[in-house]
Amino acid sequence: MSKQKNHGYKKPKNNPPRSEKPHGKKVPSQSKGKQKSGTGLQRGGKPVTAEVTCTGLSDEGKGIAEWKGKQLEIPHLLPGETAEVNVFQRGQYVNAEVKHVITPAGERVDPPCPYYYECGGCQLQHMSNEAQSRFKQETIDTLMKPFGKPDSILTMDHPYDYRNKSHTTFGMNHKRQVIGGLYAQNTHDIISMDRCLIHDPKSDEIAETIKDYMRNSKMQPYHEDTGQGFLRHVLIKVGKISGGIMVVLVAASSEFKGKNKFVKELRRVHPEITTMLLNVNKRDTSVILGDQEQVLFGKGTITDTLCGLTFEISAKSFYQINPVQTEKLYGRAIEMAELTGEETVIDAYCGIGTIGLVASQKAGKVIGVEVNKDAIRDAIRNSKRNGVTNARFHQGDAGEFMVDMASRGEKADVVIMDPPRSGSDEAFLSSVVKLKPKRVVYVSCNPETQARDLKYLVEHGYEVEGLQPVDMFPQTYHVESVAKLVLKDVT
């Protein structure tokens, strides 16, 4: 059985993978020789043990197998493998988890992360890197089959340590000791962990220092059920090129006792931190950041470089998580736009202006449109910071903006669209059709909704001329896709 390298990770001493409910019962740790699914399975009663053979993978990388005439989707199972599984039934719902792999596939590897089978944040660490790439390529090939053959997926040389943003949640274990880590998938059970292999290592080091500080001081973690305590989360953003580091303490109260001492101590241990903020979130919500914010040290923002441009990043700014792969993604998108320096480009869903400002280097004029007011403010600031004079940013609905352009007889040569995971709605797509740009470059973080939207555009006068998958999130089932569409010659 082949194995991946451990990438320098050292398993923590006396700290086995463990998920715990804050102030509550300890969830049993992973049993020897068994895998915990980490997927929030709906268990009902005593499980039934069965032997199954995996015949394929779902879009989420789960193994597909048949049991008593029903199709099971089983995490951590690979095609061709025979395994003993636990099957859970609750009414009409059936779930399963691997108990023991009887005949492992050649592509199976030992996950380098000791928390893998509990966490659920990564879904593919049990697959070799080559198998992961092939799985994602086949996913895109299948979804995009009606539109043509996609190019080969753009992969990452070092598929770890890539996330420039991380957040750690804090709580108490059953021994009333401070713990910090990530929620197990689909739960609010904290997995006590000191390292996530896809985080920037420096962010995890800082989170560990904060955890140690809490254990040696009176700073208490927030408890969701009682509403008592202070610190809820720590959000850390790292400028991969600039080296700037932002630490955001997300607290339940603006009253921060010992604030100066905390800032001084954290800076002493980590002088590389360039700014610290206190964000107050008093709401009973799964949303991490609240509306109230206070700068504790530094400017309150960091900067980073992407595609040769400098971007200012605030606590609430959306900035691509994996800048190494983002440069590949944006580079391919700009190629597909076929810019010569004369075109008018619409950057729909423009956010803080990243892809629009990159496009401005080769376009005649860029118009960015975004409904989020704060994002537009950041986009304008980033435009000025980089001395860009041929880009303008507007706050509003991009679809309505393009309909207004069409009604005034104005033209756009290219529309670049990067919608959320839900994709675009028919109102937006119809506005693209009304404006009739020569080319549409569709950047997607959800190829399934992208395929749906491409079907609409193809039915309304466009044809797909290029498809490029990009592995933006190695070790997970997520894959991004860029599509190039051109307007058919209606004459």
C-alpha positions as CSV (number, residue, x, y, z in Angstrom):
1,M,0.0,0.0,0.0
2,S,1.5,3.3,-1.0
3,K,1.9,6.1,1.5
4,Q,2.1,9.9,1.3
5,K,4.8,11.7,3.2
6,N,3.8,13.3,6.5
7,H,4.9,16.7,5.3
8,G,6.7,17.4,8.6
9,Y,3.8,16.9,10.9
10,K,4.5,15.5,14.3
11,K,1.6,13.8,16.1
12,P,1.0,15.7,19.3
13,K,2.1,13.9,22.5
14,N,-0.7,12.8,24.9
15,N,-3.2,14.5,22.7
16,P,-5.2,11.8,20.8
17,P,-7.9,12.9,18.4
18,R,-10.9,13.8,20.5
19,S,-14.1,15.6,19.9
20,E,-15.9,17.0,22.9
21,K,-19.0,18.9,23.6
22,P,-18.0,22.1,25.6
23,H,-18.9,21.4,29.3
24,G,-20.6,18.2,28.2
25,K,-20.1,14.5,27.7
26,K,-17.0,13.3,26.0
27,V,-17.6,11.8,22.6
28,P,-15.7,8.5,22.5
29,S,-12.3,8.8,20.7
30,Q,-11.6,6.8,17.6
31,S,-11.4,3.1,18.3
32,K,-8.3,1.2,17.3
33,G,-8.7,-0.3,13.9
34,K,-11.9,1.6,13.2
35,Q,-12.6,4.8,11.4
36,K,-15.0,7.4,12.8
37,S,-16.8,9.0,9.9
38,G,-16.7,12.6,11.1
39,T,-19.7,13.3,8.9
40,G,-22.5,13.8,11.3
41,L,-24.3,10.5,10.4
42,Q,-27.9,10.2,11.4
43,R,-27.7,7.1,13.5
44,G,-30.8,5.2,14.5
45,G,-30.6,2.3,17.0
46,K,-28.0,-0.5,16.9
47,P,-26.1,-0.6,13.6
48,V,-26.2,-3.6,11.2
49,T,-22.8,-4.9,10.2
50,A,-22.5,-5.7,6.5
51,E,-19.9,-6.5,3.9
52,V,-20.0,-4.4,0.8
53,T,-17.9,-3.7,-2.3
54,C,-17.4,-0.1,-3.6
55,T,-18.3,0.4,-7.2
56,G,-17.6,4.1,-7.6
57,L,-17.5,7.6,-6.0
58,S,-20.2,10.2,-5.4
59,D,-19.5,13.9,-6.3
60,E,-18.5,14.3,-2.6
61,G,-15.9,11.6,-2.8
62,K,-17.9,9.0,-0.9
63,G,-17.8,5.4,-1.9
64,I,-20.9,4.0,-3.6
65,A,-22.0,0.5,-2.6
66,E,-25.3,-1.5,-2.7
67,W,-26.9,-3.0,0.4
68,K,-30.3,-4.8,0.3
69,G,-31.2,-3.0,-2.9
70,K,-30.3,0.4,-1.6
71,Q,-27.4,2.6,-2.7
72,L,-25.1,3.6,0.1
73,E,-22.7,6.6,0.1
74,I,-19.9,5.7,2.5
75,P,-17.2,8.1,3.5
76,H,-13.5,6.9,3.2
77,L,-14.2,4.0,0.9
78,L,-12.6,3.7,-2.5
79,P,-13.6,2.0,-5.8
80,G,-12.8,-1.7,-5.8
81,E,-12.5,-2.0,-2.1
82,T,-14.4,-4.6,-0.1
83,A,-15.2,-3.5,3.5
84,E,-17.1,-4.3,6.6
85,V,-19.4,-1.4,7.3
86,N,-21.8,-0.3,10.0
87,V,-25.2,0.5,8.5
88,F,-27.6,2.8,10.4
89,Q,-31.2,3.1,9.6
90,R,-33.7,5.8,10.7
91,G,-37.0,5.5,8.9
92,Q,-36.3,5.7,5.2
93,Y,-32.8,7.2,5.7
94,V,-29.9,4.8,5.6
95,N,-26.3,5.8,6.4
96,A,-23.1,3.8,6.7
97,E,-19.5,4.1,7.9
98,V,-16.4,2.0,7.4
99,K,-15.6,-0.4,10.2
100,H,-12.8,-2.3,8.5
101,V,-11.4,-2.3,5.0
102,I,-10.9,-6.0,3.9
103,T,-9.3,-5.4,0.5
104,P,-7.7,-2.0,0.3
105,A,-7.2,-0.3,-3.1
106,G,-3.8,0.6,-4.4
107,E,-4.7,4.2,-4.2
108,R,-5.4,4.2,-0.5
109,V,-2.9,6.0,1.7
110,D,-2.5,6.6,5.4
111,P,-4.0,10.1,6.1
112,P,-1.2,12.3,7.5
113,C,-3.6,14.1,9.8
114,P,-4.4,12.3,13.0
115,Y,-7.8,14.1,13.2
116,Y,-8.9,13.2,9.7
117,Y,-11.6,10.6,10.5
118,E,-13.2,12.8,13.1
119,C,-13.0,16.3,11.6
120,G,-14.7,16.0,8.2
121,G,-13.1,19.3,7.0
122,C,-11.1,17.2,4.5
123,Q,-12.7,14.3,2.8
124,L,-10.0,12.8,0.5
125,Q,-6.8,12.4,2.6
126,H,-7.2,8.6,2.4
127,M,-6.6,8.9,-1.4
128,S,-3.3,9.5,-3.1
129,N,-2.7,12.9,-4.6
130,E,-2.9,11.3,-8.1
131,A,-6.2,9.6,-7.2
132,Q,-7.6,12.9,-5.9
133,S,-6.8,14.7,-9.1
134,R,-8.3,12.0,-11.2
135,F,-11.5,12.0,-9.1
136,K,-11.9,15.7,-9.6
137,Q,-11.1,15.5,-13.3
138,E,-13.7,12.8,-13.8
139,T,-16.2,14.8,-11.8
140,I,-15.8,17.8,-14.1
141,D,-15.7,15.6,-17.3
142,T,-19.0,14.0,-16.4
143,L,-20.8,17.3,-15.5
144,M,-19.5,19.1,-18.5
145,K,-19.9,16.3,-21.1
146,P,-22.8,18.1,-22.9
147,F,-20.5,21.1,-23.5
148,G,-17.2,19.5,-24.6
149,K,-14.0,18.0,-23.2
150,P,-12.4,19.9,-20.3
151,D,-8.7,20.6,-20.2
152,S,-6.5,18.8,-17.6
153,I,-7.0,19.9,-14.1
154,L,-4.5,22.5,-12.7
155,T,-3.1,20.9,-9.5
156,M,-0.9,22.1,-6.6
157,D,2.7,21.0,-6.2
158,H,2.5,21.1,-2.3
159,P,-1.2,20.4,-1.5
160,Y,-0.9,21.3,2.2
161,D,-0.5,24.5,4.3
162,Y,-2.4,26.5,1.7
163,R,-5.2,28.2,3.6
164,N,-4.4,31.8,4.3
165,K,-7.5,32.1,6.6
166,S,-8.3,29.9,9.6
167,H,-10.5,30.0,12.6
168,T,-10.3,28.2,15.9
169,T,-13.2,27.6,18.3
170,F,-12.6,27.5,22.0
171,G,-14.5,25.7,24.8
172,M,-14.1,23.5,27.9
173,N,-13.8,19.8,28.1
174,H,-15.3,17.5,30.7
175,K,-12.3,18.2,33.0
176,R,-13.0,21.9,32.7
177,Q,-9.8,22.4,30.7
178,V,-9.7,24.9,27.9
179,I,-9.7,23.2,24.5
180,G,-9.4,24.7,21.0
181,G,-9.8,23.4,17.5
182,L,-12.4,22.8,14.8
183,Y,-16.0,21.7,15.0
184,A,-16.6,18.1,13.9
185,Q,-18.7,18.2,10.7
186,N,-22.4,18.9,11.1
187,T,-22.0,19.3,14.9
188,H,-20.9,21.8,17.5
189,D,-18.6,19.2,19.1
190,I,-15.1,20.7,19.3
191,I,-12.2,18.5,18.2
192,S,-9.2,19.5,20.4
193,M,-6.4,19.8,17.9
194,D,-3.1,21.7,17.6
195,R,-2.6,21.5,13.8
196,C,-4.6,21.5,10.7
197,L,-2.5,20.4,7.8
198,I,-4.2,22.6,5.2
199,H,-3.9,25.7,7.4
200,D,-0.9,28.0,7.2
201,P,1.3,26.6,9.9
202,K,1.9,30.1,11.5
203,S,-1.8,30.5,12.1
204,D,-2.0,27.3,14.1
205,E,1.1,28.3,16.1
206,I,-0.6,31.5,17.1
207,A,-3.9,29.7,18.0
208,E,-1.9,27.4,20.3
209,T,-0.3,30.3,22.0
210,I,-3.7,31.8,22.7
211,K,-4.9,28.5,24.0
212,D,-1.9,28.3,26.4
213,Y,-2.5,31.9,27.5
214,M,-6.2,31.1,28.4
215,R,-5.1,28.1,30.4
216,N,-2.8,30.2,32.5
217,S,-5.0,33.3,32.9
218,K,-8.6,34.1,33.7
219,M,-9.7,34.4,30.1
220,Q,-12.7,32.0,29.7
221,P,-14.1,30.5,26.5
222,Y,-17.7,31.3,25.6
223,H,-20.3,28.6,26.3
224,E,-23.1,28.5,23.8
225,D,-25.8,27.0,26.1
226,T,-25.3,29.3,29.1
227,G,-24.1,32.4,27.3
228,Q,-21.2,32.7,29.8
229,G,-17.6,33.3,29.1
230,F,-15.6,35.6,26.8
231,L,-13.8,34.2,23.8
232,R,-15.8,32.5,21.1
233,H,-13.3,32.1,18.2
234,V,-10.0,33.3,16.8
235,L,-9.9,34.2,13.1
236,I,-6.4,34.5,11.6
237,K,-5.5,35.8,8.2
238,V,-2.0,35.4,6.7
239,G,-0.6,37.4,3.8
240,K,1.3,34.6,2.0
241,I,3.5,37.0,0.0
242,S,3.6,40.1,2.4
243,G,4.0,38.1,5.5
244,G,1.4,40.2,7.3
245,I,-0.7,38.5,9.9
246,M,-4.1,39.5,11.3
247,V,-5.5,38.1,14.5
248,V,-9.2,38.7,15.2
249,L,-10.5,37.7,18.7
250,V,-14.3,37.1,18.3
251,A,-15.8,37.6,21.7
252,A,-19.2,37.7,23.4
253,S,-18.5,41.0,25.1
254,S,-16.7,44.3,24.3
255,E,-15.4,44.3,27.9
256,F,-11.9,42.9,27.5
257,K,-10.2,42.6,30.9
258,G,-6.5,42.3,30.7
259,K,-6.5,43.6,27.1
260,N,-3.1,45.3,27.2
261,K,-1.5,42.4,28.9
262,F,-2.8,39.9,26.3
263,V,-1.7,42.1,23.3
264,K,1.8,42.5,24.8
265,E,2.2,38.8,25.5
266,L,1.0,37.6,22.1
267,R,3.2,40.1,20.4
268,R,6.2,39.0,22.5
269,V,5.7,35.4,21.4
270,H,4.8,36.2,17.9
271,P,6.3,39.5,16.8
272,E,5.4,38.7,13.2
273,I,1.7,39.7,14.0
274,T,1.0,43.0,12.3
275,T,-2.5,43.7,13.5
276,M,-5.0,42.5,16.1
277,L,-8.7,43.2,16.4
278,L,-11.5,42.5,18.8
279,N,-14.8,41.6,17.1
280,V,-17.9,41.4,19.2
281,N,-20.6,38.8,18.4
282,K,-23.4,38.6,21.0
283,R,-25.8,36.8,18.7
284,D,-26.8,33.2,19.0
285,T,-25.7,32.3,15.5
286,S,-23.4,30.2,13.5
287,V,-22.0,33.3,11.7
288,I,-18.5,33.9,13.1
289,L,-18.1,37.6,12.9
290,G,-20.3,40.3,14.6
291,D,-20.8,43.9,13.5
292,Q,-18.8,45.6,16.2
293,E,-15.1,45.8,15.7
294,Q,-12.2,47.4,17.6
295,V,-8.5,47.6,16.6
296,L,-6.2,46.5,19.4
297,F,-3.0,46.9,17.6
298,G,-1.8,47.9,14.1
299,K,-3.9,49.2,11.2
300,G,-6.7,46.8,11.4
301,T,-5.9,45.4,7.9
302,I,-3.2,43.5,6.2
303,T,-2.1,43.5,2.6
304,D,-1.1,40.7,0.2
305,T,0.0,40.4,-3.4
306,L,-1.9,38.5,-6.1
307,C,-1.1,38.4,-9.8
308,G,1.3,41.4,-9.3
309,L,-1.3,43.6,-7.5
310,T,-1.5,44.5,-3.9
311,F,-4.8,44.1,-2.0
312,E,-5.8,45.4,1.4
313,I,-7.6,42.7,3.4
314,S,-9.9,43.5,6.4
315,A,-11.4,41.1,8.8
316,K,-14.6,40.8,6.8
317,S,-13.1,41.0,3.3
318,F,-13.5,38.0,1.0
319,Y,-10.1,37.1,-0.3
320,Q,-9.3,33.8,-2.1
321,I,-8.3,31.1,0.4
322,N,-5.5,29.6,-1.7
323,P,-3.5,32.3,-3.5
324,V,-1.1,29.9,-5.2
325,Q,-4.0,28.3,-7.1
326,T,-5.9,31.5,-7.4
327,E,-3.1,32.9,-9.6
328,K,-3.5,29.9,-11.9
329,L,-7.3,30.3,-11.9
330,Y,-7.2,34.0,-12.7
331,G,-4.5,33.5,-15.3
332,R,-6.6,31.0,-17.2
333,A,-9.7,33.2,-16.9
334,I,-7.9,36.2,-18.3
335,E,-6.6,34.0,-21.2
336,M,-10.2,32.9,-21.9
337,A,-11.3,36.5,-22.0
338,E,-9.0,37.2,-25.0
339,L,-8.2,40.8,-23.9
340,T,-6.3,43.0,-26.4
341,G,-6.5,46.3,-24.5
342,E,-9.6,47.6,-26.2
343,E,-12.4,45.6,-24.5
344,T,-15.0,46.8,-22.0
345,V,-15.3,44.1,-19.3
346,I,-18.0,43.7,-16.8
347,D,-16.8,42.1,-13.5
348,A,-20.1,40.7,-12.0
349,Y,-20.0,39.6,-8.4
350,C,-16.8,41.6,-8.2
351,G,-16.3,41.5,-4.4
352,I,-13.2,43.5,-3.4
353,G,-12.2,43.7,-7.1
354,T,-9.5,41.0,-7.4
355,I,-10.2,39.5,-10.8
356,G,-11.5,42.8,-12.3
357,L,-8.3,44.6,-11.3
358,V,-6.2,41.8,-12.7
359,A,-8.2,42.0,-16.0
360,S,-7.8,45.8,-16.1
361,Q,-4.1,45.3,-16.9
362,K,-5.1,43.9,-20.3
363,A,-8.6,45.5,-20.9
364,G,-9.6,48.9,-22.2
365,K,-12.1,49.4,-19.4
366,V,-13.4,47.4,-16.4
367,I,-16.8,47.9,-14.7
368,G,-17.1,46.0,-11.4
369,V,-20.5,45.5,-9.9
370,E,-21.2,44.1,-6.4
371,V,-24.2,44.2,-4.1
372,N,-22.1,44.3,-0.9
373,K,-21.4,47.9,0.1
374,D,-18.3,47.1,2.2
375,A,-16.8,45.0,-0.7
376,I,-17.2,47.9,-3.1
377,R,-15.5,50.3,-0.7
378,D,-12.6,47.8,-0.5
379,A,-12.5,47.5,-4.4
380,I,-12.3,51.2,-4.8
381,R,-9.5,51.4,-2.2
382,N,-7.6,48.5,-3.9
383,S,-8.0,50.2,-7.3
384,K,-6.4,53.4,-6.0
385,R,-3.7,51.5,-4.1
386,N,-2.6,49.9,-7.4
387,G,-2.9,53.0,-9.5
388,V,-5.5,51.5,-11.7
389,T,-7.3,54.2,-13.8
390,N,-9.4,52.2,-16.2
391,A,-11.6,50.4,-13.6
392,R,-14.8,51.7,-12.0
393,F,-16.9,49.9,-9.3
394,H,-20.6,50.2,-8.6
395,Q,-22.7,49.0,-5.7
396,G,-25.9,47.3,-6.8
397,D,-27.3,44.2,-8.5
398,A,-25.2,43.2,-11.5
399,G,-28.1,41.8,-13.4
400,E,-30.1,45.1,-13.2
401,F,-26.9,47.0,-14.0
402,M,-26.5,45.1,-17.3
403,V,-30.2,45.4,-18.2
404,D,-29.9,49.2,-17.8
405,M,-26.8,49.2,-20.0
406,A,-28.6,47.2,-22.7
407,S,-31.6,49.6,-22.5
408,R,-29.3,52.5,-23.1
409,G,-27.7,50.8,-26.1
410,E,-24.4,50.4,-24.3
411,K,-22.2,47.4,-25.0
412,A,-19.7,45.2,-23.1
413,D,-17.3,42.9,-24.9
414,V,-16.7,40.5,-22.0
415,V,-18.6,39.5,-18.9
416,I,-16.6,37.8,-16.1
417,M,-18.9,36.2,-13.6
418,D,-17.9,34.5,-10.3
419,P,-21.1,33.7,-8.5
420,P,-21.6,32.0,-5.1
421,R,-22.0,28.2,-4.8
422,S,-25.7,28.5,-5.6
423,G,-24.7,29.8,-9.0
424,S,-26.7,32.5,-10.9
425,D,-30.4,32.9,-11.1
426,E,-32.4,33.2,-14.4
427,A,-32.8,37.0,-13.9
428,F,-29.0,37.4,-14.0
429,L,-28.4,35.0,-16.8
430,S,-31.2,36.7,-18.9
431,S,-29.4,40.1,-18.3
432,V,-26.3,38.6,-19.8
433,V,-28.3,37.5,-22.8
434,K,-29.8,41.0,-23.2
435,L,-26.4,42.7,-23.0
436,K,-25.0,40.2,-25.6
437,P,-21.2,40.3,-24.7
438,K,-19.0,38.6,-27.2
439,R,-17.5,36.4,-24.5
440,V,-18.5,35.2,-21.1
441,V,-16.0,33.8,-18.6
442,Y,-17.7,31.9,-15.9
443,V,-15.6,31.2,-12.8
444,S,-17.4,28.7,-10.5
445,C,-16.8,27.1,-7.1
446,N,-19.6,24.7,-7.8
447,P,-19.4,22.9,-11.2
448,E,-22.9,21.4,-10.7
449,T,-24.6,24.8,-10.6
450,Q,-22.2,26.0,-13.3
451,A,-23.4,23.2,-15.6
452,R,-27.0,24.2,-15.0
453,D,-26.2,27.8,-15.9
454,L,-24.2,26.9,-18.9
455,K,-27.2,25.0,-20.3
456,Y,-29.3,28.2,-20.0
457,L,-26.7,30.3,-21.8
458,V,-26.2,27.7,-24.5
459,E,-30.0,27.6,-25.1
460,H,-29.9,31.4,-25.5
461,G,-27.2,32.0,-28.1
462,Y,-23.9,31.0,-26.6
463,E,-21.6,28.1,-27.1
464,V,-18.9,26.7,-24.8
465,E,-15.4,27.0,-26.2
466,G,-13.2,26.1,-23.2
467,L,-13.4,24.4,-19.8
468,Q,-10.7,24.5,-17.2
469,P,-10.9,22.7,-13.8
470,V,-8.6,23.9,-11.0
471,D,-7.9,22.2,-7.7
472,M,-8.3,25.1,-5.3
473,F,-8.8,23.0,-2.2
474,P,-6.6,19.9,-2.1
475,Q,-7.6,17.1,0.3
476,T,-11.3,18.1,-0.1
477,Y,-13.8,17.1,-2.7
478,H,-14.3,20.7,-3.9
479,V,-13.1,21.7,-7.4
480,E,-13.4,25.0,-9.3
481,S,-14.1,25.3,-12.9
482,V,-13.7,28.1,-15.5
483,A,-15.8,28.1,-18.7
484,K,-15.4,30.3,-21.8
485,L,-18.5,31.0,-23.8
486,V,-18.8,32.9,-27.0
487,L,-21.8,34.5,-28.7
488,K,-22.8,32.7,-31.8
489,D,-22.7,34.7,-35.1
490,V,-26.5,35.4,-35.4
491,T,-26.0,36.8,-38.9
